Amino acid sequence: MHNPALGSVGRTFICSVVFVDIVEYTKKTVAKQVAQRGWFNGMLAEALQGISQEDRIVIDAGDGAAICLLGDPEEAVFITNALRVAIAEHAYPEFALRMGINLGPVKMAKDIHGQPNIIGDGINVAQRVMSFAQPNQILVSRSYYDIVSRISDEYERLFRYQGEHKDKHVRSHQVYEVMVRGPGDAPSAPERDLPRCRRRAAHARG
């Protein structure tokens, strides 16, 4: 179904935002950066296969990406877990990701090339939550946790409280870690909601 929000420049709305970066990307040689960016792009493309292009915007962040999701909020967990399982599956050398998820307000805009872009507190907080994560760890904001943990008891059990952190602007953030690591830990959901996560996780566990 077409989502009119994607064509509404200047409109503010609430959505899930995933922010991912490659750990220590800027410290690597150009050759390693090119290789790792290629690995990341391939993994992200597979993780997003089950999400309609009309329900997402992917922004290149140089050393990673920001993904704005306009559909079900739990899709952010499935996407980030698919990335984490892909890392374990492929064992890329010297390659790890940090991942943060937030639910908050964003505004549709255009970049300098006239392409869709997102700005606002929703993406800013996702980036700051990501900055608190350890390599291959997924952290979520309190606002995201408050919504997704209420979907079901299974979803509530996905999260573990990690305390309060302050960013460089001295703003406090309560964060939760996503504990799902495979199909045995994943919540019940229709196959259309877990098209890649379950298959990847099952393969990784062997």
Secondary structure, DSSP 8 states (H G I E B T S, - for coil): ---GGGG-TT-EEEEEEEEEEETTGGGS-HHHHHHHHHHHHHHHHHHTTTS-GGGEEEEE-SSEEEEEE-S-TTHHHHHHHHHHHHHHHH--TT--EEEEEEEEEEEEEE-TTS-EEEESHHHHHHHHHHHT--TT-EEEEHHHHHHHTTT-HHHHTTEEEEEEEE-TT--EEEEEEE---STTTS----GGGSTTHHHHHHHHH-
